[in-house]
Amino acid sequence: QVQLVESGGGLVQPGGSLRLSCAASGSIFSIYAMGWYRQAPGKQRELVAAITSGKSTNYADSVNGRFTISRDNAKKTVYLQMNSLKPEDTALYYCYQAYPFPRGSWGQGTQVTVSS
């Protein structure tokens, strides 16, 4: 059974930075795509960033140039470096693994709040 555990969320001022981590277990981590999604109150969950097994990446337009997704296959961990944070980045951030097909697996979420 896949388990995904996020960490690194918190309260940060506008313009600040945070790094989220997601530790995975229960799967062959290196062969599956990973992603970060977020959901703000009253809004639908949206894709923030994704990374393939070959480390190709894609980003939502709203975070492109500010956020960076990466993965360490030896540590079975995916990261999301978030810079130049804005109040509109406030949301519950979820880690996603594209296994098992077709639904994938989700973490429990970590809260990011950007406020002065």
Secondary structure, 3 states (H helix, E strand, C coil): CCEEEEECCEEECCCCCEEEEEEEECCCHHHCCEEEEEECCCCCCEEEEEECCCCCEEECCCCECCEEEEEECCCCEEEEEECCCCHHHCEEEEEEECCCCCCCEECCCEEEEECC
